[in-house]
Amino acid sequence: MKAYATLILVRHGQSIYNKENLFTGWTDVELSEQGQEEARHAAEILKQQHLYPDICFTSWLKRAIHTAQIILKEMAWEQIDCMKSWKLNERHYGAWQQRSKEEVKQEVGEKMFLRIRRGYETSPPPLEAHDPRAAAFDPKYKNIDPALLPKHESLKDTHARVKVYYRQVILPELAKGKTVLVSAHGNSLRALVMEIEGLGKDAIVNVEIPTGAPTVYRYDHTMKMIAKEIND
């Protein structure tokens, strides 16, 4: 069956916090040199596959924004619109943000660590309201209702905001027969995969989104997903 629309998911390349094995969440950090190279690699794959997007979506975090910018620059395809939304941000890791993953694991134990990190319903500890890491103190969120800004999130919470954005904003672009690029994060993309593939909370536990390896979904004209490809 011939595809009517195409959705390309790209997880941002390695960030400087990924390199240092720190929890990042909504902390706005740059790509590492390896991360920039991973973005260029993703662009090369898309060029080889002749997958030139009509529109691009990213989060409000610069590691995802810069990944998209590198991809489009390498493809000489910078003329398209790139829409940004905080609803595509990474999962908010609360009080774990900016902390060493190994230190947190030793502190809470491996069982709880994995339950929070890989599970669906369990959240890390929240940030205190006065914590300078809170989104309320970041000027980029000044026009967002503070009640909507999380102080911590489970994957379930992340899924709730991502699926609404997918249904209300991304899916209508696909329904026009477009090729859509989404540059986002490990957990926001896992949430998106749950929505696209209809996965349950048990199935998503073992899903890992690779960096620098575009995942491509093909849709028919009824917006039914008819094919999936992972290009690495």
N, C-alpha and C positions, 0 to 999 in steps of 0.2 A: 504494500500500500504506500502510495506516495505521500510524503509528509506535507502538511499544510503550514506548520509553524515550527520553529526551533527555539529551544531554551538552552543557553550555555551557562553552566555554573562554574565559577572559578574561585577557589579559596585563595585568599591573599598569600603571597610568599612569606617566607620566614621573617618574623619581626625581630627587633633587637631583644625583646623580652622572651620570645621563643628560644632564641639563641642562648639566653641566660637561664632558661628553665624557670621562668617566673610566671605566675598567673597574671594575665593581662586584662581580660574583660573589657570594660569601657575605658581603660587607660589608653590614651591616644599616643601611640609610639610609632616610630618610623620602621620601615623595612630594613633588614640587614642587607649586606651586599649579596648574600646568597638569595634572599627574598627577591631582590631586584632581578637576579638572574633567572629565578623561577618564573617570574612574570614574563620575561623575555622568551623563555622556553614555551610558556603557554601561548604566546603570540605566534610563535613559529608553528606550533601545532594547528592553530586556527587558520593560519595562512595556507598550510598544506592541505587542510580540509576544505578550503574555500568557504570558511564560515565567517562572513563579514556581517556583524550585527547592524540592525537598524536603529537600535536604542540600547542604552546601557543604564543599569541601576547599581548603586553602591550604598553602603552605610554612610554614617557621618564620621567614620574613623579613618584617619589618613593612610593607614596600611592597606585598607581596601580601596580607597580612592586612588592612591598612587599605583597600586597594582593595575587598576583599570586604565589609568593614564599611560602607563608603560606599555600595556598590551595594545592600546589604540595607536600610540605613537609608532611602535614597532611595525604595526600593520599599515601605517600611513592612512589611518582611518579615524582621524580626530574630529571630523566634521559632525559626527552624530551627537544627539543630545544625551547627556548623562544625568540622570535623576538621582538625587541623594535623599535618604531617609534614615532617621535614627531607628526606625523599626527594623532595619536590617543589621543593626549593631550586633556585635558579639553578645553572648550571654553575659549578664552582669555577675561577676564573681564576688561581690560584696566585700567583706572584710579580708578575703583571701587575695584581693587584687594587690599586685606589686610584691607579693610574698613568694619565697622559694617554694616550689612544689614539693621538694624533698623535705623541707622543714615542716610544712603543713602535714605531710603524710606521717612523719614521725610524731607529730603532736596529736593527731586525731586517730591514728591507727589506719592500717591499710584497708580494712573492711569499710569503715566510714568514708575514707578518702575516695574509694572506688564507687561507693554508693552515691556520693555527691557528684563526683566528676563524670561518671559514665551513666548513672541512673537517670530516670525521667522526672521523678516527683520531688526529690530532696534538694534543698537549696543550701548553699554555704551560709555562714553567719552574715547578717546584714551589717552594712555600715551604719554607724551612729549618725544622727541627723547633722551634727556639727563637724563630722569628719571632712577634712579638706578634699578627700578623694571623691566625695559625693557629687553627682552630676549637677545638683542645684548650684554648685559653686563654679561650674564651667560655663563661661559666657555663651558657648554655642547652643546651650539648651535654655537660654533666658526666655524664649517665647513659647516654651512648652509648659503646659500645666504641671506644676511640681508633683501633683498627685499621680501623674502618669509615669514619672521617672522612677525606675526601680532602685532600691538600695541593695538588692540581691535578687537572683533569679535561679529557678530550676530550669531544666530543659523544657518542662511543661509550660512555664511562664514565657519562655522565649518563643516556643511554638505558637502560643496564643497570639502574640503580636505579629509574628512573621506570617502566619496563615492569613490573617486579615489583610495585610499588605499585598500578599500574593493574589488573593481573590479580588481585591478592589482596584489594584493598580497594575500588577504585572500581567495577570491573566487577560485583561481587556486588550493589552498590546499584542499578546499572542493570538487572540481571537481575530485580529486584523491581518493575520498571516505573516507576522514579522519574525525576524530572528532577533532574539533578546539575549543580551549578556548581563549576568548578575555577578558582580565581584563582591564577595562578602567573607564570612568567617566560618570557622569550623562548626560552631554550634548553631549559628543562624542558618547555615546551609543544611545542617542535619535536620533542623526543624522544617526547612523547605522541602527536603527529600521526603520527610514523613508525609507532608501534605500532597506532594506530587504522586508518590507511590502508594499512598494509603497505608503506611506502616503503623503498627501498633507500638505501644511503649516498650514491649519486650524486644521486638525486632530491631528497634533503633539503637539499642545498647551496643551492638557490635558493628554499627556503621561508622566508618571513619572516612572523612573527606580528604583526599590527598592534595598537597600543595603543588601548583604548577602542572596539574593534569586536568584539563577541562572535562567536565561531565556534560554530555550532550543528550538532551531529551527531544524526541520528535513527537509532534502532535498531529492528529487528523483534524478535519474541519469542525468536529464536534467538541474539540478540546480534550479528547481522550489521548492519553500518552500511549504511543504505539511502539516506541523503541528507545533504548538507552545505550549510550556508548561512553566508556571512560577512556580517554586518550592520554597516554603517558609516554 
